[in-house]
Amino acid sequence: MKSKTKKARFFINYILGPVYILFMFRITFFEDYESFTEKIIEHKSDPMMYLAFILAVISWLFIQWGAKFPKNNKQIS
């Protein structure tokens, strides 16, 4: 049972995480460009590119943080 959990964590943290960050970065920063490298080279001093990357990483961290809560939380009355 532990090996399945370790495999799932590896897949989520090291494969799905970077893909999610790259996908969110592309949605946030690359609106109408076809080429990644073309826009990165043109806007390498643009702070909006770095802000888009930081927001993608923060959104991934929020997803990781939210996934750690148990599913059956009892409501406090």
N, C-alpha and C positions, 0 to 999 in steps of 0.2 A: 504494500500500500504506500509506503514511503517513497519508493522509486517512482511511482506514478505522479506523486505530488512534486517531487524534485524535477521530473521531466516537464510538468506543466509550468512550474515556476521558471525554469530555464527558457521555455518557449515564450512565455509572457514577457519576462524581463529582458531577454537578449535578442529576441526576434521580433515579436509583436510591438514592443516598446519603441525601438528605433524606426520601424515602419510607420507607426502611428505619428511619431514626431515629424518625420519627413513628410507624411501626407498632410498633417495640419499646417506645417510650414509652407507647403506648396499652395494650399487653399488660402492661407492668410496673405502671402506675399506675391505669389505669381498669379495674377488675375488673367492676363491675356497673352502672356509669353509662352512660346512653345519650348524654348530651350532654357534649362536650368542655368547652365554655365554662362549663357549670354547675359542674362539679367544679373547674375551674381557679379560678373566682371564689371558690368556697367554701373552697378549700385553698391560696390564694396565699401564705400564710405557713407552710405545712407543709413542713418540710425534706425529707420523703419524696418530694415531687413533684420537687424539684430533684435529689435523688439518683437518681430514676428517669431523668430526662433525661440526667444525667451518665453513668449506666451505659449508656444507649442510644448515646451518642456514643462512649464507650470501646469498646463492642462493635463499632461501625462501624470505628473506627481499627484494632482488632485484625484485622478482616477485610481491611482495606486492606493492613496490614503483612504478613499471611500470604499475600496474593495476589502479592506481589512476589518470592517465592522461585521459582526455576526448578523445573520439574516433574521433571527427571531428575537429582536430587542423587545423588552417589556416596556410598555408605556408607564411613565411615572405619573401617578394620579395626585 
